[in-house]
Amino acid sequence: MFVQDQVSLTDRLEVRLGGRFDDYEQRLEDRSRGRVSGSKTSRFSPQLGMVYALTDSASLYAAYGENFRPLTGNDANGNGFDPNQSTSLEAGLKMALLEGALDLGVTVFRVEQDRLLVVDDPSAFTLAAVGEAESEGLEVDLSGAPLPGTTFWFSYAYVDAKTKNAFNDANFGREIPAGNRLLNVPKHQASLQLSKTWRFGRRTLELGGGGLYVGERLGYFGTDFELPDYTVLRAFAAVDLSEALALRMEVDNLLDETYYTNSFSDLWVQPGMPLSWRIAAEYRL
């Protein structure tokens, strides 16, 4: 059940109060041991937010929230896991630029989580809910139509994500200290997209493109092995051939760059997709 109410305290200040109530029950049947177990829990997760209008085109906001997420499965003893719990805190600025042609958002945030699942015994494929992590950072978003017929979107994120507690990485028999960087989380990431639309009577033609930059990421817990940063470009085109028929073509990794998206260790690395393209048609009745 979810409830929420928003109240205007003044002409410039609004406050939002809310929360979610979860009632969770899990039943586990282990047929190999002839054992049935289960767990149940209830939790209220509050939310609080506020918005203060500095001007007609700029406002400050802040928000606090808690989240409850049940974990399915069981541990090595056949018992269900306690739920994952997270808290988040963010604050930022939103404003309109160029007489509303562009929207700017700047946000700082902090998220903490506990009872994250980690490997307990890799030979038995068992897990344990003992992990704790935190992330904090900054996000910047800029989007809109700076010129007639154009759309623009830019996003940048800085994220410092790390473990909060020490735990044993059973996959490699290594103790992971508190403060270790999380796997496959870049500190810096940015994306950009720009498109232009032309109209010819009732027909339209849209051309656009953009790119994605992903910074270096830790690729192996407890070591200094990192995946290199990469940049991939994309392009697209869309045209209305008639009132009923439209075509769209997209090309990803335009320059056919070699890059790696994630890894588990220095011996298990996932490469990114090479140059690829697709064409889609849409027919409207």
Beta strands, then each sheet from edge to edge (+ up, - down):
strand 1: 2-8
strand 2: 13-30
strand 3: 35-53
strand 4: 58-69
strand 5: 84-97
strand 6: 102-121
strand 7: 126-144
strand 8: 150-163
strand 9: 167-169
strand 10: 174-176
strand 11: 188-200
strand 12: 203-214
strand 13: 217-218
strand 14: 226-227
strand 15: 230-240
strand 16: 245-252
strand 17: 260-265
strand 18: 268-271
strand 19: 276-283
sheet 1: 1+ 2- 3+ 4- 5+ 6- 7+ 8- 11+ 12- 15+ 16- 19+
sheet 2: 9+ 10-
sheet 3: 13+ 14-
sheet 4: 17+ 18-
end
